[in-house]
Structures are given as C-alpha cells and as structure tokens.
Amino acid sequence: MEIEFLVGIDSCIRIPWRMVGGSLRSLKRGLIFLTLTLSPVAGGQASANIQIVDKPIYFSRERIELTRDYMRRHYGIEQSDITIKPEAIIIHYTASSSFPQTWEYFNRVQIEPQRKELLRESQLNVSAQFMVDRDGTIYRLMPETWMARHCIGLNHVAIGIENIGDDKNFKLTEKQVVADSALVRYLVAKYPISYLLGHNEYRRMEKTTLFRENVNGYRVNKSDPGEEFMDRIRAKVADLRLKAPPNR
C-alpha cells in the first residue's frame, strides 16, 4: 500500500505505507493525519502514542536538484536522490509566532535574497523535516529521510525539528517539550539515532565523524533553542541514552 503526499499543485510523491506506519485517521484539506503507536525496541525505549499531521512543503524538480547540488558541494555526496541515513536529531526554534507563516516561508524553493551568507553557498531554501506548533501539534513537512537544509555540516545525517517561537517574545512551551520528546522517541525507534542536540550546539559536533563541511569557513552562530529547552527535552528522554555533542 502507498500513500500519496501532495507536494505541489500538480504533483505528488508516493510513499510506501511501511515508511510511516500507523493507521490512517482522516484526510481533508491537504493534510494527512496519522496516529502512530511505537513498540518497545532494543535499548529500553518506552512505547508511546504520537500523532503527526502531514503538511508537505513543495518539492519541485528544481528543489530536488538544488538539494542534490547542495549534497554534492558541501558533503561530496553524489547520488540520484536526496535520501539520508539519519544518525542525529537537531532541535531548533523558528524565531516566529505563526505556524502558517513559517510553513509558507519554508514552502519557497529558493532562499530569500536578504540571507546573503546562506545564499552565497546555495539557492536552496531552509527547511526541516518536522515543525512543532506552540500547542504541541507535530507537522511533518517532507519524508523523514529526505535532506532538509537546517544545520551546517549535519544536514546529510540529521533530522531537524523546528519549534514555533523563540526565547524572548514567544517563549517555547511545555507542550512543545512534550511533543518534541515524543517525536524523538518515535524517530529513535525507527532510525539508528545516536545524537540529540540543539542547533546552538552544532559547532561542538565538529569533533565527531558525523560533521562534514567541504566549504572552508562556512559557519554561522546559532543560539536556538537554548540550553534550558534542551535540558527539559533531555530529561524526558534520558532513558534513551542519546549522546550530546562533545564539550569544546
């Protein structure tokens, strides 16, 4: 069995049901609602229920080719598709207060001209596999194993989780902590994830074999989502024994 995910006005992708699992609850207004049940797996992961709302961003042929070019230029990866093998989860915040507004931003194929530092390295727009709204609703924006541009040096091995909010005017919520933690458990049950980190910690990953960046000097400073938010998530998934980035 396959599910069709709408990725544009006149195009879709077909994804085998086994990739997403669970039971189809409803389908309307372009959203696919999935209720997934995780079973215990080796390593002590607890079972959990998680609901994911699929709201795919647009993946045109141009976006796919820009992603392939990014993989080639930054990671030396030459392949016919844009799949990755996830080994890390990276938590972010969006520095915005609106899910629809942020979704529309990610839905653009090309990055905006104002972000000159990122534009120099690729026209590919930023995105993430998941976005968590302030009420804890989890949205999946693309297939989990497609590469998203969300973290320098780690896109080729990392799944990104964006949280609507920031650390000042729209502080991240407890519901987001709970949702992120459940999502981490869901992903660890599916993939060989070994690292959990915040975007603000990504430079410390340069000491690991996962980090790869072929463009010399391509780094930006990040503060999201912050130590306090990451501490709260790590406390909820401590039994998974995921690695944090090495200390500097």
Summary of the structure (lengths in Angstrom):
residues: 248
radius of gyration: 17.1
end to end distance: 47.3
largest distance: 48.1
contacts: 768
relative contact order: 0.17
helix: 29%
strand: 27%
